[in-house]
Each structure stands twice: as structure tokens, then as C-alpha cells.
Amino acid sequence: MEKTTRQIITIDADNKSLGRLAVEVAIALRGKNKPNFVPYMDMGDVVVVKNIDKMKFTGNKLEGKNYFKFTGYLGNLKKATLKEFLIKKGPKEVLRKAVMGMLTKNTLRDRQIKRLRFE
């Protein structure tokens, strides 16, 4: 088994929309930009996102996009809009959740999301 060499990719989030930035980050974390990509191996790079506070939200997303959390108890479905989620958790967690939704839903995802860093 060959050892993968990881590069550090720096992405500037200044004036980029949330979804397009998340796609760029997810592709780099998975390693889909490499010529020897295979879906069952973790060969992605380390991604550093800077200027995360200057990320833009297009359209009516601040009031229209909802985040849900189910605690496990009956009647405890928590709902927050993007604006409330930004105030409570910050833009780092918003981007992290968007990228998590774009990665594969298996054990590789945990290893890949750990390589996402913020400046």
C-alpha cells in the first residue's frame, strides 16, 4: 500500500458563496482533483480556509435556510434559521456542516473532515 503525500491547500473565502466554497473544499478533502483518485481510499489534502467571516450568502438564505437537530426525545426537533445558526455557532460551523453533507457517508468522512482547518 502506498503512502499518500498530503499538500496544504489554502482557499480564500473572501466574496465566495457558501455552496461553491463548500464544493471546492470537499473536492480537495476527498482528493478528487488527483489523477490517481479511487473512491475507497483517503488521499485528499489538508485544506486551510481563510477570511471565513467574509463569506457571502446569496438569495434569501439567511431567513429561508433551516438547520434541524433531533435530540432523540419525542417532540424535540430543534429548528434554527441560517441567521440564528451563524450567531450561535459561527461561520466555521456553517461551512463545516455544508462540507460534511458533500462528503461520503462512511468511515472515510471522519478522517477527511479532520483535515479542514480555519485561519
C-alpha positions in Angstrom: 0.0 0.0 0.0 1.5 3.3 -1.0 1.7 6.3 1.4 -0.1 9.4 0.3 1.7 12.7 0.5 -0.7 15.5 1.6 -0.3 19.0 0.4 -1.7 22.1 2.2 -4.2 23.9 0.0 -5.2 27.4 1.1 -8.5 28.7 0.0 -9.6 32.3 0.4 -13.3 32.6 1.2 -13.5 36.3 0.6 -16.6 37.1 -1.5 -17.4 33.4 -2.3 -20.8 31.9 -1.8 -21.3 29.1 0.7 -22.1 26.3 -1.6 -19.4 27.0 -4.2 -16.8 27.3 -1.5 -18.0 24.0 0.1 -17.8 22.2 -3.2 -14.2 23.4 -3.7 -13.2 22.3 -0.1 -15.0 18.9 -0.4 -13.2 18.0 -3.7 -9.8 18.8 -2.2 -10.5 16.9 1.0 -11.6 13.8 -0.9 -8.7 14.0 -3.4 -10.9 14.0 -6.5 -8.6 16.6 -8.1 -5.8 14.0 -8.2 -5.2 11.7 -11.3 -5.0 8.5 -9.2 -8.3 9.0 -7.3 -10.1 6.0 -6.1 -13.3 6.3 -4.0 -12.3 3.8 -1.3 -9.0 5.4 -0.3 -8.4 8.5 1.7 -5.9 10.5 -0.5 -7.1 14.1 0.0 -5.1 17.1 1.0 -5.2 19.4 4.1 -7.4 22.4 3.4 -7.0 25.7 5.2 -9.8 28.3 4.7 -9.0 31.9 5.5 -11.2 35.0 5.6 -14.2 32.8 6.6 -16.0 35.9 8.0 -16.2 37.5 4.6 -18.1 34.6 3.0 -21.3 35.7 1.3 -24.8 34.2 1.4 -26.8 34.7 -1.8 -30.6 35.0 -2.2 -32.9 34.6 0.8 -30.8 32.0 2.6 -30.4 33.9 5.9 -34.1 33.6 6.6 -35.1 30.7 4.3 -32.4 28.0 5.0 -33.1 25.9 8.1 -30.9 23.6 10.2 -32.5 20.8 12.1 -31.4 18.8 15.1 -33.2 15.9 16.7 -32.4 15.2 20.3 -33.9 11.8 20.3 -36.9 12.6 22.5 -40.4 12.9 21.3 -41.3 16.4 20.3 -37.7 17.7 20.5 -37.0 18.6 16.9 -34.9 21.8 17.1 -35.0 24.2 14.1 -32.8 27.2 13.5 -32.5 29.5 10.5 -29.1 30.2 9.0 -29.1 33.6 10.7 -29.6 32.1 14.1 -27.1 29.3 13.4 -24.5 31.9 12.4 -25.0 33.9 15.6 -24.9 30.8 17.8 -22.2 28.6 16.1 -20.3 31.0 13.7 -19.4 30.8 10.0 -16.9 28.0 10.6 -19.5 25.5 11.7 -21.8 26.6 8.8 -19.1 25.8 6.3 -18.2 22.6 8.1 -21.8 21.3 8.0 -22.1 22.1 4.3 -18.9 20.2 3.6 -20.0 17.3 5.7 -23.1 16.9 3.6 -20.9 16.7 0.5 -18.5 14.0 1.7 -19.3 10.3 1.5 -21.4 9.0 4.4 -19.0 6.3 5.7 -15.9 6.0 7.9 -13.7 8.0 5.5 -15.7 11.1 6.2 -14.5 11.4 9.8 -10.9 11.3 8.7 -11.4 13.7 5.8 -13.2 16.4 7.8 -10.4 16.5 10.4 -8.2 17.9 7.7 -10.3 21.0 7.4 -8.7 23.9 9.1 -9.6 27.6 9.5 -7.5 30.7 9.9 
